[in-house]
Every structure is written in C-alpha cells, then in structure tokens.
Amino acid sequence: MPQKRILPYVILGILEKGDATGKQITDEFKYEIGEFWKSSHSQIYPELKHMLTDGWIDSYQKEDNDKEIYYRPTNLGKEIIADWLATPVAKLPVSKDLFSLKVFFIKRADDPRLKTLIANQKKLVSQNLAHLKKREAELFDTAEKINHNYGHYLILQRAISRQENQLAWLDQLTVC
C-alpha cells in the first residue's frame, strides 16, 4: 500500500504561519523543519501545483513584485490542516538510521570497524547537538518567543534530548 503523502500537510502548516513563496517554503525546510523532516525544492514545487489543483491553496503575485508567486491556504486548506493536526499519530515511524544498520551487522566486539563507526557517530552527534543548541539560543531566548512558537520549541527540545541521550549511550560503549 502506498504511503500517505505528508508533504502537503507540512506545506499547509508552513502557510498557516503566513503567506510564502516557494523559495520561502523551501527555506523553512532547510532551516527549521529540516531538523526532523526533509524535503527538497524538486518535491515542494510539484506538490504546490497539486495543492493548487486540489483547491488546498491559492496563489497570487504582489503588485510591486510580479516575479514571485505567493501561496496561501484556502478555507478548504485550513480545514484540512486543522483536521490533520487533530488526528493522533497511529504508529511510530520506521527510522532509517544508517549507523544503527551498520552496527547491527557487526558480529564481534573486537571488530576494528566498530571503533571507527562509533568515533564518527560521536563526532556527528556532537556537531548536531551543538547546532541544535545554537538554534535554541537564537530562536528561544525569551519566554515570549517560546510561547509564540511553543510546538517548534517542544520539537527542538526533543531533538536536543535525543542527541544528548545518543551521545551518552555512545560514551558508555565499551569496544575491545
């Protein structure tokens, strides 16, 4: 059975914050949502066309800038995102964690590849943790900013916690 398309809901969620161009939507993935959900412009622009056709969004150009197309949710789009947000998640997603997959196939504790995999993973997790903490400091340095984007704040806290726990787990591993 094909997987349900999630991208249109993500785009609607972005547009709920305010009208945006395709580039602004792509940037939102790059700088904000990309911490936990990936999508590229080659996926976003075709989805915008589908959403226009389906009546979930409409588009317009500003009088002072006829080169950029702005998108906004229609009433139907607003109903759809509200319903989607209200629907509980039915199952946990399958993680595509390449590090875990590789470690899974290591047979012995003295395999020299294990030390290299773990050292590299520690480096990657540490870099990502530093990035997440920097984003937290940039975006949520006041209670007002936290309250204004509370969901984003919660997800960022969850990401930080996961990286801290991952690093703690990696640090306690004993490899022969």
C-alpha positions in Angstrom: 0.0 0.0 0.0 1.5 3.4 -0.9 2.4 5.7 1.9 0.2 8.6 2.6 1.6 11.9 1.3 2.7 14.1 4.2 4.3 16.9 2.3 1.0 18.8 1.6 0.2 18.9 5.3 3.7 20.2 6.1 3.3 22.9 3.4 -0.1 23.9 4.8 1.4 24.1 8.3 4.0 26.5 7.0 1.4 28.6 5.2 -0.7 28.8 8.3 2.1 30.9 9.7 1.8 33.3 6.8 1.8 33.5 3.0 5.0 32.4 1.5 6.8 31.9 -1.8 8.1 28.5 -3.0 11.6 29.6 -2.0 10.4 30.7 1.5 8.8 27.3 1.9 12.0 25.5 0.8 14.0 27.7 3.2 11.6 26.7 6.0 12.6 23.0 5.3 16.2 23.9 5.1 16.5 25.9 8.3 13.6 24.9 10.5 11.7 21.7 9.7 14.8 20.1 8.2 15.8 19.2 11.8 13.3 16.4 11.7 11.7 16.3 8.2 13.4 16.5 4.8 12.0 17.7 1.5 13.7 19.4 -1.5 12.5 22.0 -3.9 12.1 19.3 -6.5 9.4 17.8 -4.3 7.9 21.0 -3.0 7.1 22.8 -6.3 5.2 19.8 -7.8 3.3 19.5 -4.6 2.4 23.1 -4.7 0.9 22.5 -8.2 -1.1 19.6 -6.9 -2.3 21.6 -3.9 -3.4 24.4 -6.2 -5.3 21.9 -8.4 -6.9 20.3 -5.4 -8.0 23.7 -4.0 -6.0 23.4 -0.8 -4.1 26.6 -1.6 -4.3 29.6 -3.9 -1.6 31.8 -5.3 -1.1 35.5 -6.1 1.6 38.0 -7.0 2.2 41.2 -5.2 1.7 44.4 -7.2 5.2 45.6 -6.5 6.8 42.2 -7.4 5.3 40.3 -10.2 8.2 37.8 -10.4 7.4 35.9 -7.2 4.4 33.8 -6.6 3.0 33.7 -3.1 0.9 30.9 -1.7 -1.8 30.9 1.0 -4.2 28.2 2.3 -7.8 28.4 1.1 -10.6 27.7 3.5 -10.5 24.1 2.4 -6.8 24.0 3.1 -7.4 25.5 6.6 -10.0 22.8 7.3 -7.6 20.1 6.1 -4.7 21.2 8.2 -6.9 21.6 11.3 -8.2 18.0 10.8 -4.8 16.6 10.2 -3.3 18.3 13.3 -6.2 17.0 15.4 -5.7 13.4 14.2 -3.5 11.4 16.6 -0.5 9.6 15.1 -1.4 5.9 14.7 2.0 4.3 14.7 5.6 5.1 15.2 7.6 5.8 12.0 10.3 3.5 10.9 13.7 5.1 11.4 16.2 5.0 8.6 19.3 5.1 10.8 22.4 4.1 8.8 24.7 4.0 11.8 22.4 1.5 13.6 22.0 -0.6 10.5 25.8 -0.9 10.1 26.4 -1.6 13.8 23.6 -4.3 13.6 25.7 -6.3 11.2 28.9 -6.2 13.2 29.4 -9.6 14.7 32.2 -9.2 17.2 33.1 -6.6 19.8 36.7 -6.6 18.6 35.8 -5.7 15.0 38.1 -2.7 14.2 35.3 -1.1 12.1 33.2 -0.7 15.3 35.6 1.8 16.9 35.7 3.9 13.7 31.9 3.8 13.4 31.4 4.8 17.0 34.0 7.6 16.8 32.5 9.0 13.7 29.0 8.8 15.1 30.1 10.7 18.3 31.5 13.4 16.1 28.3 13.7 14.1 26.1 13.7 17.1 28.2 16.2 18.9 28.1 18.5 15.9 24.4 18.2 15.5 23.9 18.8 19.3 25.9 22.0 19.1 23.8 23.1 16.1 20.6 22.4 17.9 21.6 24.2 21.0 22.7 27.2 18.9 19.3 27.2 17.2 17.6 27.1 20.6 19.7 30.1 21.8 18.8 32.0 18.6 15.1 31.2 18.4 14.0 30.8 22.0 15.9 33.3 24.2 12.8 34.6 25.9 9.6 33.2 27.3 7.6 35.2 24.8 9.4 33.6 21.9 8.8 30.2 23.4 5.1 30.8 23.9 4.7 32.2 20.4 6.1 29.0 18.8 5.6 26.5 21.5 5.3 23.5 19.2 8.6 24.3 17.5 10.2 24.8 20.9 9.0 21.4 22.1 10.3 19.6 19.0 13.7 21.4 19.3 13.8 20.3 23.0 13.0 16.7 21.9 15.8 16.8 19.3 18.3 18.1 21.9 17.3 15.4 24.3 17.7 12.7 21.7 21.1 13.9 20.8 22.2 14.2 24.4 21.0 10.6 25.1 22.6 9.3 21.9 25.9 10.9 23.0 25.6 9.4 26.5 24.9 6.0 25.1 27.9 6.2 22.7 30.2 7.4 25.5 29.3 4.4 27.7 30.0 1.8 24.9 33.0 -0.4 25.5 34.7 -1.6 22.4 37.5 -4.1 22.6 
